[in-house]
Amino acid sequence: MGAWYFPGGSVSSSFVSSVLRDGIAILWIDHPPVNAIGADVRAALAEALAGIEHDRALRGVVVAGTGRMFSGGGDLREVGRPDASGTVRMADLARRIETFPKPVVAAVRGKCIGGGTLLSLACHARVGADDALLMLPELNLGLVPGAGGTQRLPRLVGLEAALDMVTRARGVDAAAALAQGLLDEVADDPVAAAVRRASDIASGRLPWRRTAELAVPDGAQADALRARYLDVAEQAFPGREAGPQAVDLILAAAALPFERGCEAERERFAQLAAGPQARALLHLFFAERALAKAADAPDAATRARIARRLRAVGEPVPPYAAWTQAARACLAEGLAPRAEFIDVIAVKDCGFPALSGGPLHHAGPH
């Protein structure tokens, strides 16, 4: 990793840097362009915390993101893959932050998506800028929030607000987050405000709030909310297995101890990540971004030609054999250089079911 820390000094790596202010270590996630919290960033944060923990000159920690956003999320390339030896998992980092003996405050500017939000939920407080936008969009990819997110979020904002945020995969702006309790403060300079808040917690002027120890404020409403949000999830993401799973996990926060809820979350996440829906949606996620950036991507006229060839076989109906044959013909003729490009065109331009990942992904192997 190459991170280093010295008491009273600073921490630095390729992914995290710090400055010290008023006895508070400000850890900057520095991983352009979106501060993705992948394995290297998690390891750097864990190493920084290890050094800070035993430095008596430091009374607390602020975690912030460089550039225009806190974090665009975790590294989706890790989903469904076994962890390498020594990997710091997001769940372990979140628990490390939550149980840290010095206050840790998140300073959120701009977008805070997926893994960024999961990390912030584990902090002892959260301060946002006016442009802060927090989001848990995992249902878009056929997944549920992990790293304890389904258990921490309802403890902070209540079941109904947590269900609404997750089942719609909709961002929560600074004003709404403050009203719900997802943010503790909104400030023009969230880092300076987070430093003050960390100092106030350390000195006892503000109380410690470890999210896992909080009670779910509207837990008695669980039964009444279930049917409504199962319907919301189905309308927002028709046919996706992750919707009902997310609803049940969030409601479980009102009935189960934190660790048992996290165990259930880990099991559901692993099952979904290995399942065909998440694999198909992740395939399309990466393929669409590659298509947008590739120098050899089909131009508009060629893309339209591919779409016409695919539509000519009729409506996409399982087992999709005719669509697969037409897609393979387009690939063989060189209309697109990669199979995944044709999958994106089939889904985005022709209405092929996204949950099947496109005709060539569906035909496998994958």
C-alpha positions as CSV (number, residue, x, y, z in Angstrom):
1,M,0.0,0.0,0.0
2,G,2.8,2.4,0.9
3,A,0.8,4.5,3.3
4,W,2.7,6.0,6.2
5,Y,1.8,7.8,9.4
6,F,3.8,9.3,12.1
7,P,2.4,10.7,15.4
8,G,1.6,14.4,15.1
9,G,2.3,14.3,11.4
10,S,0.3,13.2,8.5
11,V,-0.8,10.1,6.6
12,S,-0.2,9.8,2.9
13,S,-0.7,7.2,0.2
14,S,-1.8,7.1,-3.4
15,F,-5.4,7.1,-2.3
16,V,-5.7,8.9,1.0
17,S,-4.0,12.0,2.3
18,S,-4.5,14.1,5.5
19,V,-4.0,17.3,7.2
20,L,-4.2,18.0,10.9
21,R,-6.4,20.8,12.2
22,D,-7.1,21.6,15.9
23,G,-6.3,18.1,17.0
24,I,-8.5,16.5,14.3
25,A,-7.0,14.4,11.5
26,I,-8.8,15.1,8.2
27,L,-8.5,12.1,5.9
28,W,-9.1,13.0,2.3
29,I,-10.2,10.2,-0.1
30,D,-8.1,11.0,-3.2
31,H,-9.0,8.6,-6.0
32,P,-10.0,10.5,-9.1
33,P,-12.3,10.8,-10.9
34,V,-15.1,9.8,-8.5
35,N,-13.3,8.7,-5.3
36,A,-14.4,5.1,-5.7
37,I,-13.9,3.3,-2.4
38,G,-12.2,0.2,-3.8
39,A,-9.8,-2.2,-2.0
40,D,-6.9,0.2,-2.2
41,V,-8.8,3.1,-0.7
42,R,-10.3,0.9,2.1
43,A,-6.8,-0.4,3.0
44,A,-5.4,3.2,3.1
45,L,-8.3,4.4,5.3
46,A,-7.8,1.4,7.6
47,E,-4.1,2.0,7.8
48,A,-4.6,5.7,8.6
49,L,-7.1,4.9,11.4
50,A,-4.6,2.4,12.9
51,G,-2.0,5.2,13.2
52,I,-4.5,7.8,14.5
53,E,-5.9,5.5,17.2
54,H,-2.8,5.6,19.4
55,D,-1.8,9.2,18.8
56,R,-2.8,11.0,21.9
57,A,-2.4,14.4,20.2
58,L,-5.3,13.6,17.9
59,R,-8.8,13.7,19.3
60,G,-10.9,12.8,16.3
61,V,-11.2,12.2,12.6
62,V,-13.0,13.8,9.6
63,V,-13.4,11.8,6.4
64,A,-13.9,13.9,3.2
65,G,-13.5,13.5,-0.5
66,T,-11.2,15.5,-2.8
67,G,-12.6,17.2,-5.9
68,R,-16.3,17.7,-6.5
69,M,-17.8,14.8,-4.6
70,F,-17.4,12.7,-1.5
71,S,-17.5,9.4,-3.4
72,G,-19.2,7.9,-6.4
73,G,-19.4,4.5,-4.7
74,G,-17.6,1.2,-4.3
75,D,-15.6,-0.5,-7.0
76,L,-18.2,-2.6,-8.9
77,R,-15.5,-4.8,-10.4
78,E,-15.3,-6.4,-7.0
79,V,-18.9,-7.5,-6.9
80,G,-19.2,-11.3,-7.0
81,R,-15.5,-11.9,-6.9
82,P,-13.7,-13.5,-3.9
83,D,-11.7,-11.2,-1.7
84,A,-7.9,-11.3,-2.1
85,S,-6.0,-12.3,1.0
86,G,-5.8,-9.3,3.4
87,T,-8.5,-7.3,1.7
88,V,-10.3,-4.8,4.0
89,R,-14.0,-5.4,3.2
90,M,-16.3,-2.4,3.3
91,A,-18.3,-4.1,6.1
92,D,-15.1,-4.4,8.2
93,L,-14.1,-0.8,7.5
94,A,-17.6,0.4,8.5
95,R,-17.5,-1.5,11.7
96,R,-13.9,-0.2,12.4
97,I,-15.1,3.3,12.0
98,E,-18.3,2.8,14.1
99,T,-16.3,1.3,17.0
100,F,-13.4,3.6,16.7
101,P,-12.4,5.1,20.1
102,K,-12.3,8.6,18.8
103,P,-15.1,10.4,17.0
104,V,-15.3,10.0,13.2
105,V,-17.3,12.6,11.2
106,A,-18.1,12.5,7.5
107,A,-17.9,15.8,5.6
108,V,-20.0,15.3,2.5
109,R,-19.7,17.6,-0.5
110,G,-21.5,16.7,-3.8
111,K,-22.5,13.2,-4.6
112,C,-22.2,10.4,-1.9
113,I,-23.3,7.3,-3.6
114,G,-23.4,3.6,-2.7
115,G,-20.2,2.8,-0.8
116,G,-19.7,6.4,0.1
117,T,-23.1,6.5,1.8
118,L,-22.4,3.2,3.5
119,L,-19.2,4.6,4.9
120,S,-20.9,7.8,6.1
121,L,-23.6,5.8,7.9
122,A,-20.9,4.2,10.1
123,C,-19.5,7.5,11.2
124,H,-20.5,9.1,14.4
125,A,-21.9,12.2,12.6
126,R,-22.4,13.5,9.1
127,V,-22.1,17.1,7.9
128,G,-23.1,18.0,4.4
129,A,-22.7,20.9,2.0
130,D,-25.7,22.5,0.4
131,D,-25.0,20.4,-2.7
132,A,-24.7,17.1,-0.9
133,L,-26.7,14.2,-2.5
134,L,-26.8,10.9,-0.7
135,M,-27.9,7.8,-2.6
136,L,-28.1,4.0,-2.3
137,P,-28.8,2.9,-5.9
138,E,-28.0,-0.8,-5.5
139,L,-31.4,-1.9,-6.8
140,N,-30.4,-0.5,-10.2
141,L,-27.9,-3.3,-10.4
142,G,-30.0,-6.1,-8.9
143,L,-28.3,-5.8,-5.5
144,V,-29.2,-4.7,-2.0
145,P,-27.1,-2.2,0.0
146,G,-24.3,-4.1,1.9
147,A,-21.8,-3.4,4.6
148,G,-24.6,-3.0,7.2
149,G,-26.4,-0.3,5.1
150,T,-29.8,-1.9,5.4
151,Q,-29.4,-2.1,9.2
152,R,-27.8,1.3,9.8
153,L,-30.0,3.5,7.6
154,P,-33.4,2.8,9.3
155,R,-31.7,3.3,12.7
156,L,-30.8,6.9,11.6
157,V,-33.9,7.9,9.6
158,G,-36.6,5.4,10.4
159,L,-38.1,2.5,8.4
160,E,-40.3,4.6,6.1
161,A,-37.6,7.0,5.0
162,A,-35.1,4.1,4.5
163,L,-37.5,2.1,2.5
164,D,-38.3,5.1,0.3
165,M,-34.7,5.9,-0.3
166,V,-33.6,2.3,-1.2
167,T,-36.7,1.0,-3.1
168,R,-36.7,4.0,-5.4
169,A,-32.9,4.2,-5.6
170,R,-33.4,8.0,-5.4
171,G,-31.0,10.5,-4.1
172,V,-31.7,12.5,-1.0
173,D,-30.6,16.2,-1.1
174,A,-29.0,18.1,1.8
175,A,-32.3,19.6,3.0
176,A,-34.2,16.4,3.1
177,A,-31.2,14.5,4.6
178,L,-31.1,17.0,7.4
179,A,-34.8,16.8,8.1
180,Q,-34.7,13.0,8.1
181,G,-31.6,12.7,10.3
182,L,-29.3,11.4,7.6
183,L,-27.2,14.5,8.0
184,D,-26.6,16.2,11.4
185,E,-25.7,19.6,9.9
186,V,-25.6,21.5,6.7
187,A,-22.8,24.0,6.3
188,D,-21.1,26.2,3.7
189,D,-17.8,24.6,4.7
190,P,-18.6,21.0,5.7
191,V,-15.0,20.1,6.5
192,A,-14.6,23.0,9.0
193,A,-18.0,22.1,10.5
194,A,-17.1,18.5,10.7
195,V,-13.8,19.4,12.6
196,R,-15.8,21.4,15.1
197,R,-18.3,18.6,15.5
198,A,-15.6,15.9,16.0
199,S,-14.0,18.2,18.7
200,D,-17.4,18.7,20.4
201,I,-18.0,15.0,20.5
202,A,-14.5,14.3,21.8
203,S,-14.9,16.9,24.6
204,G,-18.3,15.7,25.6
205,R,-20.2,18.8,24.4
206,L,-22.1,16.6,21.9
207,P,-23.0,12.9,22.6
208,W,-21.5,9.9,20.9
209,R,-23.9,8.3,18.4
210,R,-22.9,4.9,17.2
211,T,-25.5,4.0,14.6
212,A,-25.6,0.3,15.3
213,E,-26.6,1.1,18.9
214,L,-29.6,3.2,18.0
215,A,-33.2,2.0,18.1
216,V,-35.3,2.2,14.9
217,P,-37.6,5.2,15.6
218,D,-40.7,3.8,13.8
219,G,-40.2,0.1,14.3
220,A,-43.8,-0.5,15.3
221,Q,-44.9,0.4,11.7
222,A,-43.0,-2.5,10.1
223,D,-46.0,-4.6,9.2
224,A,-48.0,-1.7,7.8
225,L,-45.1,-0.6,5.6
226,R,-44.2,-3.9,4.0
227,A,-47.0,-4.2,1.5
228,R,-46.7,-0.6,0.4
229,Y,-43.0,-0.7,-0.3
230,L,-43.1,-4.1,-1.9
231,D,-45.4,-2.4,-4.4
232,V,-43.1,0.6,-4.7
233,A,-40.1,-1.7,-5.4
234,E,-42.0,-3.6,-8.0
235,Q,-43.1,-0.5,-9.8
236,A,-39.7,1.1,-9.7
237,F,-37.8,-2.1,-10.7
238,P,-40.2,-4.7,-12.1
239,G,-39.3,-8.3,-11.8
240,R,-36.1,-7.7,-9.8
241,E,-35.5,-10.1,-6.9
242,A,-33.5,-7.5,-5.0
243,G,-36.5,-5.3,-4.4
244,P,-38.4,-7.6,-2.0
245,Q,-35.1,-8.6,-0.4
246,A,-34.2,-5.0,0.4
247,V,-37.7,-4.4,1.9
248,D,-37.4,-7.4,4.2
249,L,-33.8,-6.6,5.2
250,I,-34.7,-3.0,6.1
251,L,-37.8,-4.1,8.1
252,A,-35.6,-6.7,9.9
253,A,-33.7,-3.8,11.5
254,A,-36.7,-3.2,13.7
255,A,-36.8,-6.9,14.8
256,L,-33.3,-8.2,14.9
257,P,-30.1,-7.3,16.8
258,F,-27.7,-5.4,14.5
259,E,-25.3,-8.2,14.0
260,R,-28.0,-10.7,13.1
261,G,-29.5,-8.2,10.6
262,C,-26.0,-7.8,9.1
263,E,-25.6,-11.6,8.8
264,A,-28.9,-11.8,6.9
265,E,-27.8,-8.9,4.7
266,R,-24.5,-10.6,3.8
267,E,-26.2,-13.8,2.8
268,R,-28.8,-12.0,0.6
269,F,-26.1,-9.8,-1.0
270,A,-23.9,-12.8,-1.8
271,Q,-26.9,-14.7,-3.3
272,L,-27.9,-11.8,-5.5
273,A,-24.4,-11.0,-6.6
274,A,-23.9,-14.5,-7.8
275,G,-27.4,-14.6,-9.5
276,P,-28.3,-14.1,-13.1
277,Q,-30.0,-10.7,-12.6
278,A,-27.1,-8.9,-11.0
279,R,-24.7,-10.5,-13.5
280,A,-26.8,-9.3,-16.4
281,L,-27.2,-5.8,-15.0
282,L,-23.5,-5.4,-14.2
283,H,-22.6,-6.7,-17.6
284,L,-24.8,-3.9,-19.1
285,F,-23.4,-1.3,-16.7
286,F,-19.8,-1.9,-17.8
287,A,-20.7,-2.4,-21.4
288,E,-22.6,0.9,-21.7
289,R,-19.7,2.8,-20.3
290,A,-17.3,1.1,-22.6
291,L,-19.5,1.8,-25.6
292,A,-19.6,5.5,-24.6
293,K,-15.8,5.8,-24.5
294,A,-14.5,3.3,-27.1
295,A,-12.8,4.9,-30.1
296,D,-14.1,2.0,-32.3
297,A,-17.7,2.2,-31.1
298,P,-20.3,2.1,-33.8
299,D,-21.3,5.5,-35.1
300,A,-24.9,6.6,-35.0
301,A,-25.8,5.3,-38.4
302,T,-24.2,1.9,-37.7
303,R,-25.9,1.7,-34.4
304,A,-29.3,2.4,-36.0
305,R,-28.5,-0.3,-38.6
306,I,-27.8,-2.8,-35.9
307,A,-31.0,-1.9,-34.1
308,R,-33.0,-2.3,-37.3
309,R,-31.5,-5.8,-37.9
310,L,-32.4,-6.8,-34.3
311,R,-35.9,-5.5,-34.4
312,A,-36.6,-7.3,-37.7
313,V,-36.7,-10.6,-35.9
314,G,-39.8,-9.5,-33.9
315,E,-40.5,-9.0,-30.3
316,P,-37.9,-10.3,-27.8
317,V,-39.5,-13.5,-26.5
318,P,-37.7,-16.3,-24.6
319,P,-35.6,-18.2,-25.5
320,Y,-34.4,-15.3,-27.7
321,A,-32.8,-17.6,-30.3
322,A,-33.7,-15.4,-33.2
323,W,-32.3,-12.4,-31.4
324,T,-29.1,-14.2,-30.6
325,Q,-28.7,-15.3,-34.2
326,A,-29.2,-11.7,-35.5
327,A,-26.8,-10.3,-32.9
328,R,-24.1,-12.9,-33.9
329,A,-24.6,-12.0,-37.5
330,C,-24.0,-8.3,-36.8
331,L,-20.9,-9.2,-34.8
332,A,-19.6,-11.5,-37.6
333,E,-20.1,-8.7,-40.2
334,G,-18.0,-6.3,-38.1
335,L,-20.9,-3.8,-37.4
336,A,-19.6,-3.7,-33.8
337,P,-16.2,-4.8,-32.5
338,R,-17.5,-6.3,-29.3
339,A,-20.4,-8.5,-28.3
340,E,-21.3,-6.3,-25.3
341,F,-21.8,-3.3,-27.6
342,I,-24.6,-5.2,-29.4
343,D,-26.1,-6.2,-26.0
344,V,-26.3,-2.5,-25.0
345,I,-27.9,-1.6,-28.4
346,A,-30.4,-4.4,-28.0
347,V,-31.4,-3.3,-24.5
348,K,-31.3,0.5,-24.9
349,D,-32.6,0.8,-28.4
350,C,-34.7,-2.2,-29.0
351,G,-36.4,-3.1,-25.7
352,F,-34.6,-6.4,-25.0
353,P,-35.1,-7.2,-21.3
354,A,-32.3,-5.7,-19.2
355,L,-32.6,-8.6,-16.8
356,S,-31.3,-10.9,-19.5
357,G,-28.3,-8.7,-20.2
358,G,-28.7,-8.6,-24.0
359,P,-29.0,-11.5,-26.5
360,L,-25.3,-12.4,-26.5
361,H,-24.9,-12.3,-22.8
362,H,-28.1,-14.4,-22.4
363,A,-26.7,-17.0,-24.8
364,G,-23.5,-17.3,-22.7
365,P,-21.1,-18.4,-21.7
366,H,-20.9,-15.8,-18.9
